[in-house]
Amino acid sequence: MEHHLLFERFLSERRASLPDIDIDVESARRLDVYDRIFERFGAERVAVTGMPETYRARHALRDAGLALGLAPQVVDRVAKSFPHIRACDIRSALDELPELRRLKADAGSYGRLWELAEGLDKLPRAMAMHPCGVILSNSSLLDRLPVQPTAQGAYPMVQADKDDVEDLGLLKLDVLGVRMQSAIAHAVAEIRRTTGRQIGLDNADHVPLDDVFAFQMIQDSDTVGMFQLESPGQQDLVGRLQPRDPQDVIADISLFRPGPMQGGMPAMYIAARHGAAPVYPHPDLEPVLADTYGVTIWHEQIIDILTVMTGCERALAEVARRILADEKRLPKLESWFREKAAARGYTPKVLDEVWNIVSSFGAYGFCRAHAVAFAVPALQSAWLKAHHPAALYAGLLEHDPGMWPLRVIVSDARRHNVPVLPVDINASKPAYTVEATGTGFGVRLSLSSVKGISKEEVTRIAAGQPYNSLQDFLQRAHPALPIAERLIHIGALDPLKSEQTRRDLLLQATELHRHTRTRPGAGQLPIDDSLLTAGPSGLREMTSRERLDAELGVLKIDVSQHLMEHHHRLLREIGAVDAKHLRAMHPGQHVLVAGVRASTQTPPIPSGKRVIFVTLEDGSGLVDIAFFEDSHEACAHTIFHNGLLLVRGTVEARGPRRTVVGQMVWDLEQLAAARRDHGPQAVLDLLGRTSPAPTPAQPTAPSRTLVDGTAGARLHPYADLQPAGTRSANLTQLGHTSPGNAG
């Protein structure tokens, strides 16, 4: 009632089809819900839905390459070079995509790989368990349908996909595992464990959905880790929208969908939201559209528009709304609408305007009830980030619910003064935990985060804590030697090493492991420390870069320091601007930005042209970059095949945020190697410079003659760097609101 939801959207006497029954549950407990369903209704009446996996480009290339006898590492490199496209488009992608040009040059050396891989398009590769579909029927279900056991053998799986199941008239439940729900549950449990406070998520006194601190973070686009709001596109949208209450967030989630975005609805809503007078097709529709400032966003509004103008009941209006997606039935529906509405006195001009809204948007709108259901955990996660950030980060790292790599979550935690504590064999637990520090709370990395470690090893290590020496650890925890070495490499045994280095511990671990393999009997180690060396071996300690490489290799997280810290001197010399200072730059200024590539996307846009959207993370924040087609020939290969990038581009204003239109890109590691081997001038030569830039670079004042960015650009030390084909493009020309996934 509070959100004006309509029951007829889901179920009414006029609905002939079976209802959709969806329930969101914690992803970590989804199979527990499955077990409860089987227990409640009986194993003979329940089955899970199958999901045929068909060949797409990468899998087709892998299997065809291995069948041709190509080396596995070669097959892996070729497959990873391709985007996620259909297998039948492999050769056209080779011809058209700039990032594949080098691969195309060697295409002949791969024999029939391309032909065979394309031939696998859409062929079934495997039958997997659908991630959410559960079938309910009577006791004859397993006798009437072919079923097979799931990979784990736990459930009978129907040999049909979800569409076939619905065509057969079977009742399907969608039990959706949502990782953010598990992350929030983990956060709440950690708050209770560390503070004794029991948070009631659905208690408005505990977690108010209109919390001022949470909304300040949303308005600042500080949304990494917030459900539904953390993508680059959503950061852009909330920055321009500036949500003030839960209804704005509900609208935001609804607008960030392909249909509304293609129809330009976000721009219309934002303009009305910030003061433009709302426009209603007719005064009768003001009650329907008032809370969205005259912009039609939701299915429920389509239902009410049809109800108001034709006089039909909402149940029939919902039937009509569903017909909007059927082009064959659309003309008949239009005739019905015009006849009924005209009989109620609406003019042809009003009918034309309203039908244009209904027909073009009704099939693509979003369900308000769904938006409300998404907005609630979104605002709960925002509240947790504002008031219990360490607990939320622990949940995010444990269940990995969002679009960002874990290292981006770790970097965001540091920016919010939440220390991320390294793996420690005496302090780390199987899961990520909150741990008190001198100034508040931090997040302790889990034992499970170590690459290749088994559940059994994690359980043994946790059960045996604390350990007082390397020998004690190996004797009681029994880790495999590679796991012990990885733990030593990342410093998990540093509290035990005294004056020894990590290299000393590696030597000792190898010797102890050899002794257990060659010693007669049960492989017991001696009770004393007789096998350990008397003191340090003289081997030097690992350098900071070696430690960082070990962390990235074992944990995929840079824990001891940010990866970009090794490039700060170089970036100062060339005048690069970090994400924090980019916010003060003015539209049209030319900048150099650098960072770790956090995401790369090529979403469809209304113009049909290909735009590469890249997000870099540099330790101070995220930088969104758009590369238009005229830069792809020079930039695409570097973008897709390197992890650390330096980008030259032009600043664009997106509300309070700043984005960059990329013009040229370099592999930052290559530049760093050039500086190391040949000095700073080698980097300037690669960048096309003849003299160094000011150090450090600072945002410059805008030119008073700035109109289209060219005058202001001359104030930047790199304003004279203009690659061939450079243009000053405006992101708003795309009709796409963000450097994120349009969906």
VENRAWO-V802217 format. One record per backbone hydrogen bond with DSSP energy under -1.0 kcal/mol. NH is the residue of the N-H (numbers start at 1). CO is the residue of the C=O. E is the energy in kcal/mol with one decimal. If there is no record, write none. Layout:
NH/CO/E  NH/CO/E
This chain:
4/1/-1.3  9/6/-1.2  10/7/-2.0  11/7/-2.1  15/12/-1.3  23/174/-2.6  25/176/-3.1  27/178/-1.3  29/26/-1.5  30/27/-1.2  33/29/-1.6  34/30/-2.0  35/31/-2.5  36/32/-1.8  37/33/-2.2  38/34/-2.5  39/35/-2.3  40/36/-2.5  41/37/-2.5  42/38/-1.9  45/42/-1.8  47/135/-1.6  48/156/-2.7  49/133/-2.0  50/160/-1.4  51/128/-2.2  53/126/-3.5  55/123/-2.1  57/85/-2.5  60/56/-2.5  61/57/-2.6  62/58/-2.2  63/59/-2.6  64/60/-2.5  65/61/-2.3  66/62/-2.3  67/63/-2.0  68/64/-1.6  69/66/-1.1  70/65/-2.4  75/71/-2.5  76/72/-2.6  77/73/-1.8  78/74/-2.4  79/75/-2.6  80/76/-2.3  82/79/-1.2  85/83/-1.6  89/86/-1.5  90/87/-1.6  93/89/-2.2  94/90/-2.0  95/91/-1.6  96/92/-2.0  97/93/-2.7  100/97/-1.7  101/98/-1.7  104/100/-2.5  105/101/-1.9  107/104/-1.8  109/106/-1.7  110/107/-1.6  111/108/-1.2  113/110/-1.6  116/112/-2.7  117/113/-2.6  118/114/-2.2  119/115/-1.6  120/117/-1.1  121/118/-1.5  122/55/-1.8  123/120/-2.1  125/53/-4.5  126/53/-1.4  128/51/-2.1  130/49/-3.1  134/173/-2.5  135/47/-3.7  136/171/-2.4  137/45/-1.9  141/138/-1.8  144/140/-1.5  145/141/-1.7  148/157/-2.3  150/155/-1.8  153/150/-1.6  157/148/-3.2  158/48/-2.8  159/146/-2.3  160/158/-1.8  165/161/-2.2  166/162/-1.9  167/163/-2.1  168/164/-1.6  169/166/-1.5  170/165/-1.8  173/134/-3.4  174/21/-2.9  175/132/-3.1  176/23/-2.4  176/174/-1.0  178/25/-3.1  182/178/-1.3  183/179/-2.5  184/180/-2.8  185/181/-2.3  186/182/-2.6  187/183/-2.2  188/184/-2.7  189/185/-2.3  190/186/-2.2  191/187/-2.3  192/188/-2.1  193/189/-2.3  194/190/-2.5  195/191/-2.4  196/192/-1.4  203/200/-1.9  206/203/-1.2  207/203/-3.0  211/208/-1.1  215/211/-2.2  216/212/-1.6  217/213/-1.6  218/214/-1.9  219/215/-2.6  220/216/-1.5  221/218/-1.8  222/217/-2.7  223/221/-1.5  226/223/-2.5  229/226/-1.4  235/231/-2.7  236/232/-2.0  237/233/-2.3  238/234/-3.0  239/235/-1.4  240/236/-1.6  241/237/-2.7  242/238/-2.6  249/245/-1.4  250/246/-2.4  251/247/-2.2  252/248/-2.6  253/249/-2.5  254/250/-1.5  255/251/-2.4  256/252/-1.7  257/255/-2.1  261/257/-2.3  262/258/-2.6  263/259/-1.7  264/261/-1.3  265/260/-2.6  268/264/-1.6  269/265/-2.9  270/266/-2.8  271/267/-2.3  272/268/-2.1  273/269/-2.9  274/270/-1.7  275/272/-1.5  276/271/-2.4  285/282/-2.1  286/283/-1.5  289/285/-2.1  290/286/-1.8  292/289/-1.4  293/290/-1.7  294/289/-2.7  295/292/-1.9  299/366/-2.0  302/298/-1.4  303/299/-2.4  304/300/-2.2  305/301/-2.6  306/302/-2.4  307/303/-2.1  308/304/-3.0  309/305/-2.3  310/306/-2.1  311/307/-1.8  317/313/-2.0  318/314/-2.2  319/315/-1.4  320/316/-2.3  321/317/-2.3  322/318/-1.9  323/319/-1.4  325/322/-1.3  326/323/-2.5  333/329/-1.9  334/330/-2.6  335/331/-2.2  336/332/-2.1  337/333/-2.7  338/334/-2.8  339/335/-2.4  340/336/-2.5  341/337/-2.7  342/338/-2.3  343/339/-1.7  345/342/-1.9  346/341/-1.7  351/347/-2.5  352/348/-2.6  353/349/-2.1  354/350/-2.9  355/351/-2.7  356/352/-2.0  357/353/-1.7  358/354/-2.9  359/355/-3.1  360/356/-1.7  361/357/-1.6  362/358/-2.2  364/361/-1.2  365/361/-1.4  366/297/-1.8  371/367/-2.2  372/368/-2.6  373/369/-2.2  374/370/-2.1  375/371/-2.6  376/372/-1.9  378/374/-1.6  379/375/-2.7  380/376/-2.2  381/377/-2.6  382/378/-1.7  383/379/-2.3  384/380/-2.3  385/381/-2.1  386/382/-2.0  387/383/-2.2  388/384/-2.8  392/388/-2.0  393/389/-2.9  394/390/-2.2  395/391/-2.0  396/392/-2.7  397/393/-2.7  398/394/-2.0  399/395/-2.2  400/396/-2.3  408/405/-1.3  409/405/-1.2  410/406/-2.4  411/407/-2.2  412/408/-2.4  413/409/-2.2  414/410/-2.1  415/411/-1.9  416/412/-1.0  417/414/-1.9  418/413/-2.6  421/443/-3.2  425/492/-2.0  428/424/-3.2  433/444/-1.6  435/442/-2.5  437/440/-3.2  442/435/-3.1  443/419/-2.5  444/433/-3.0  445/421/-2.3  447/429/-2.7  450/447/-1.6  451/554/-1.4  453/450/-1.6  458/454/-2.3  459/455/-2.5  460/456/-2.4  461/457/-2.6  462/458/-2.4  463/459/-2.3  464/460/-1.6  473/469/-2.3  474/470/-2.7  475/471/-2.3  476/472/-2.1  477/473/-2.5  484/480/-2.5  485/481/-2.7  486/482/-2.2  487/483/-2.5  488/484/-2.1  489/485/-2.7  490/486/-1.9  491/488/-1.4  492/487/-2.5  494/491/-1.4  496/493/-2.0  497/494/-1.4  500/497/-2.8  505/501/-1.9  506/502/-2.1  507/503/-2.1  508/504/-2.4  509/505/-2.8  510/506/-2.0  511/507/-2.2  512/508/-2.9  513/509/-2.3  514/510/-2.4  515/511/-2.2  516/512/-2.0  517/513/-1.3  518/514/-1.5  519/515/-2.2  532/529/-1.4  547/543/-2.5  548/544/-2.2  549/545/-2.6  550/546/-2.1  551/547/-2.3  552/548/-2.4  553/549/-2.3  554/550/-2.4  555/551/-2.9  556/551/-1.0  559/557/-1.0  565/562/-1.9  566/563/-1.1  567/564/-2.0  571/567/-2.5  572/568/-2.3  573/569/-2.1  574/570/-1.8  576/571/-2.5  577/592/-3.4  582/578/-1.7  584/581/-1.4  585/582/-1.8  588/651/-2.5  589/586/-2.1  591/649/-2.6  593/647/-2.6  595/645/-1.9  596/617/-2.7  597/643/-3.4  598/615/-3.0  599/615/-1.3  601/613/-2.7  608/605/-1.9  612/627/-2.3  613/601/-3.2  614/625/-2.8  615/599/-2.3  616/623/-2.7  617/596/-2.1  618/621/-1.9  623/616/-2.8  625/614/-3.0  626/660/-2.5  627/612/-2.7  631/628/-2.1  632/629/-1.2  635/631/-2.0  636/632/-2.4  639/635/-2.4  640/636/-2.3  641/637/-1.4  645/595/-2.4  646/666/-2.3  647/593/-3.5  648/664/-2.8  649/591/-2.3  650/661/-1.8  651/589/-2.7  652/659/-3.0  654/657/-2.6  657/654/-1.9  659/652/-2.5  660/624/-2.1  661/650/-2.8  662/626/-2.2  663/648/-3.3  664/648/-1.7  666/646/-2.7  668/644/-2.0  671/667/-1.9  672/668/-2.5  673/669/-2.3  674/670/-2.1  675/671/-2.2  676/672/-2.5  677/673/-2.4  678/674/-2.6  679/675/-1.8  682/679/-1.2  684/680/-1.8  685/681/-2.3  686/682/-1.8  687/683/-1.9  689/684/-3.3  693/573/-1.1  706/703/-1.5  713/709/-1.8  715/712/-1.4  716/713/-1.7  719/716/-2.5  721/718/-1.7  722/720/-1.1  726/723/-1.6  729/727/-1.0  733/730/-1.9  734/731/-1.7
